[in-house]
Amino acid sequence: MSRTQQLRADLAEHLSPAASERLEQMTAQIAADPTVIGRLFPAAAREVARGPLDPADRSGLYGPTLDDAVRGVLVAALREALDDEEAALRELTELYRFGDGDEKRAVLRALDGLGTAAQPLVEDGLRTNDIRIVAAAMGEWSGQRLDPATWRQGVLKCLFVGVPLAAVDSLGERTDDELGRMVAAYAHERLAAGRAVPEDVRLVLDRVPHVLDQFPDVAATLRPTA
């Protein structure tokens, strides 16, 4: 079973028979002529499905939406049709560049398996203040491939703009002392300004509690649970 077929099968239970048939038609069109993705990608939500994929995440902050997943199937079909990572990345860059916020988010969620040449797309996503795009930018591709310094800045960006750290792929595996110090310094600055500290900082600081030796005010306020 191809990657496109597997993704389509995984998505089938969320789609009506008519939507499943339309998605199959779209992937067949892309297989025959990859250039049509420029027309089909924007239309995917309207013609196939949109909305939450996980009923517990109606905002779409934690994981892909239904339209993200549909567009992910189209991206998989594109990559199979081209069988060339560089060419696929050029097409994805165009989809991202000319796409609206939903389309940009879907591209960022479909980067897994691509090499480090995809990093400029992620960096652009992290420069926005659209919390759904920032969350998507810190998804699977970033968890596996984003360089440590940029990844740490991405975690801080999530805290600054209000993206739940549950959206950050590989947070547990990649948290280190440097990230802990950065997050503790962020919490220290908020306390000094009389502002509340997001509860999510615990997801980092509870993993490296020793860094709080340098920030007694943060330690006294948060009292890490682990």
C-alpha positions as CSV (number, residue, x, y, z in Angstrom):
1,M,0.0,0.0,0.0
2,S,1.4,3.4,-1.0
3,R,1.7,6.3,1.5
4,T,-1.2,8.0,-0.2
5,Q,-3.4,5.0,0.0
6,Q,-2.5,4.5,3.7
7,L,-3.3,8.1,4.6
8,R,-6.5,7.9,2.6
9,A,-7.5,4.7,4.4
10,D,-6.7,6.3,7.8
11,L,-8.9,9.3,6.9
12,A,-11.8,7.3,5.5
13,E,-13.7,6.9,8.7
14,H,-14.0,10.6,9.0
15,L,-15.3,11.2,5.5
16,S,-18.6,10.7,3.8
17,P,-18.7,8.3,0.9
18,A,-18.9,11.3,-1.5
19,A,-16.0,13.0,0.2
20,S,-13.9,9.9,0.0
21,E,-14.7,9.5,-3.7
22,R,-13.7,13.1,-4.3
23,L,-10.4,12.7,-2.5
24,E,-9.7,9.6,-4.6
25,Q,-10.4,11.6,-7.7
26,M,-8.0,14.4,-6.6
27,T,-5.2,12.0,-5.8
28,A,-5.6,10.3,-9.2
29,Q,-5.5,13.7,-10.9
30,I,-2.2,14.5,-9.1
31,A,-0.8,11.2,-10.0
32,A,-1.5,11.9,-13.7
33,D,-0.4,15.5,-13.6
34,P,1.3,16.8,-10.5
35,T,0.9,20.5,-11.5
36,V,-2.8,20.3,-10.8
37,I,-2.1,20.4,-7.0
38,G,-1.9,24.2,-7.3
39,R,-5.6,24.2,-8.1
40,L,-6.7,21.2,-6.0
41,F,-4.9,22.1,-2.7
42,P,-6.9,25.3,-2.0
43,A,-10.1,23.6,-2.9
44,A,-9.6,20.6,-0.7
45,A,-11.4,21.8,2.4
46,R,-14.4,23.0,0.4
47,E,-14.7,19.9,-1.9
48,V,-13.7,17.2,0.6
49,A,-13.9,18.1,4.3
50,R,-13.0,20.7,6.9
51,G,-13.2,21.0,10.7
52,P,-11.7,19.3,13.7
53,L,-10.1,15.8,13.3
54,D,-10.0,15.3,17.1
55,P,-13.2,16.4,18.8
56,A,-11.1,17.3,21.9
57,D,-9.1,19.8,19.8
58,R,-11.7,21.9,18.1
59,S,-9.3,24.8,17.8
60,G,-6.8,22.8,15.8
61,L,-3.9,23.8,18.1
62,Y,-2.7,20.4,19.1
63,G,-2.8,18.4,15.9
64,P,-4.0,18.4,12.4
65,T,-7.5,19.4,11.5
66,L,-9.6,17.4,9.0
67,D,-8.7,19.7,6.2
68,D,-5.0,19.4,7.2
69,A,-5.3,15.7,6.9
70,V,-7.0,15.9,3.5
71,R,-4.3,18.2,2.2
72,G,-1.7,15.8,3.6
73,V,-3.1,13.1,1.4
74,L,-2.7,15.4,-1.6
75,V,0.9,16.2,-0.6
76,A,1.7,12.5,-0.3
77,A,0.2,11.9,-3.8
78,L,2.4,14.8,-5.1
79,R,5.5,13.3,-3.6
80,E,4.8,9.9,-5.1
81,A,4.1,11.4,-8.5
82,L,7.3,13.4,-8.6
83,D,9.5,10.9,-6.8
84,D,12.0,13.8,-6.3
85,E,12.4,15.5,-3.0
86,E,13.8,18.7,-4.4
87,A,10.9,19.0,-6.9
88,A,8.4,18.2,-4.2
89,L,9.8,20.9,-2.0
90,R,9.6,23.5,-4.8
91,E,5.9,22.7,-5.2
92,L,5.3,22.8,-1.5
93,T,7.1,26.1,-1.2
94,E,4.8,27.5,-3.9
95,L,1.7,26.2,-2.1
96,Y,2.9,27.7,1.1
97,R,3.9,31.1,-0.4
98,F,0.6,31.6,-2.1
99,G,-1.7,29.9,0.4
100,D,-3.9,31.3,3.1
101,G,-3.4,30.5,6.8
102,D,-5.1,27.1,6.6
103,E,-3.1,26.1,3.5
104,K,0.2,27.2,5.1
105,R,-0.6,25.2,8.2
106,A,-1.3,22.1,6.1
107,V,2.0,22.4,4.3
108,L,3.9,22.7,7.5
109,R,2.1,19.6,8.8
110,A,3.0,17.7,5.7
111,L,6.8,18.2,5.7
112,D,7.7,14.9,7.6
113,G,10.2,12.9,5.7
114,L,11.7,15.9,3.9
115,G,15.3,16.9,4.5
116,T,16.7,20.0,6.1
117,A,16.0,22.1,2.9
118,A,12.5,22.4,4.3
119,Q,13.7,24.5,7.3
120,P,13.0,27.9,5.6
121,L,9.3,27.1,5.5
122,V,9.3,26.3,9.2
123,E,11.3,29.4,10.1
124,D,8.8,31.5,8.2
125,G,6.0,29.8,10.1
126,L,7.7,30.6,13.4
127,R,7.9,34.3,12.4
128,T,4.1,34.6,12.3
129,N,1.8,35.4,15.1
130,D,-0.9,33.0,13.9
131,I,-1.0,30.5,16.7
132,R,-2.2,27.7,14.5
133,I,0.7,28.2,12.1
134,V,3.2,28.4,14.9
135,A,1.8,25.2,16.3
136,A,2.1,23.5,13.0
137,A,5.6,24.7,12.5
138,M,6.6,22.9,15.8
139,G,5.1,19.6,14.6
140,E,6.8,16.4,13.5
141,W,9.3,17.8,11.1
142,S,10.7,20.2,13.6
143,G,10.7,17.6,16.4
144,Q,12.9,15.4,14.2
145,R,15.0,17.9,12.2
146,L,14.9,21.5,13.3
147,D,18.3,22.6,14.6
148,P,18.6,22.9,18.4
149,A,18.8,26.7,18.6
150,T,15.9,27.3,16.3
151,W,13.9,24.6,18.0
152,R,14.4,26.1,21.4
153,Q,13.4,29.5,20.1
154,G,10.3,27.9,18.7
155,V,9.3,26.5,22.1
156,L,9.7,30.0,23.6
157,K,7.6,31.5,20.7
158,C,4.8,29.0,21.6
159,L,4.9,30.3,25.2
160,F,4.9,33.9,24.1
161,V,1.9,33.6,21.7
162,G,-0.1,31.1,23.7
163,V,0.4,27.9,21.8
164,P,0.0,24.9,24.2
165,L,3.3,23.1,24.5
166,A,1.4,19.9,23.9
167,A,1.6,21.0,20.2
168,V,5.4,20.7,20.3
169,D,6.6,17.4,18.8
170,S,9.4,15.6,20.8
171,L,9.3,18.1,23.7
172,G,10.2,15.5,26.2
173,E,13.0,14.0,24.1
174,R,14.6,17.4,23.2
175,T,14.3,19.3,26.4
176,D,17.7,20.1,27.7
177,D,19.4,22.4,30.3
178,E,19.7,25.3,27.8
179,L,15.9,25.2,27.1
180,G,15.2,24.9,30.8
181,R,17.3,28.0,31.5
182,M,15.6,29.9,28.7
183,V,12.1,29.0,30.0
184,A,13.1,29.8,33.6
185,A,14.4,33.2,32.5
186,Y,11.1,33.8,30.6
187,A,9.2,32.9,33.8
188,H,11.5,35.2,35.9
189,E,10.9,38.2,33.6
190,R,7.1,37.7,33.8
191,L,7.2,37.4,37.6
192,A,9.4,40.6,37.8
193,A,6.8,42.4,35.7
194,G,3.9,41.2,37.9
195,R,2.5,38.9,35.2
196,A,1.2,35.4,35.4
197,V,3.4,32.5,34.3
198,P,1.8,30.0,31.9
199,E,1.3,26.6,33.6
200,D,2.9,25.0,30.5
201,V,6.4,26.1,31.6
202,R,6.2,23.1,34.0
203,L,6.3,20.8,30.9
204,V,9.9,21.9,30.5
205,L,11.0,22.8,34.0
206,D,9.8,19.6,35.6
207,R,12.2,17.8,33.3
208,V,15.2,19.9,34.3
209,P,14.3,21.2,37.8
210,H,18.0,21.8,38.7
211,V,18.1,24.8,36.4
212,L,15.8,26.6,38.9
213,D,18.7,26.8,41.3
214,Q,19.6,29.9,39.4
215,F,16.0,31.3,39.6
216,P,14.8,31.0,43.2
217,D,11.8,33.2,42.6
218,V,10.6,30.9,39.9
219,A,11.3,27.9,42.0
220,A,9.3,29.3,44.9
221,T,6.4,30.2,42.7
222,L,6.1,27.1,40.6
223,R,7.5,24.4,42.9
224,P,7.9,21.8,40.0
225,T,5.9,18.6,40.6
226,A,8.6,16.2,39.5
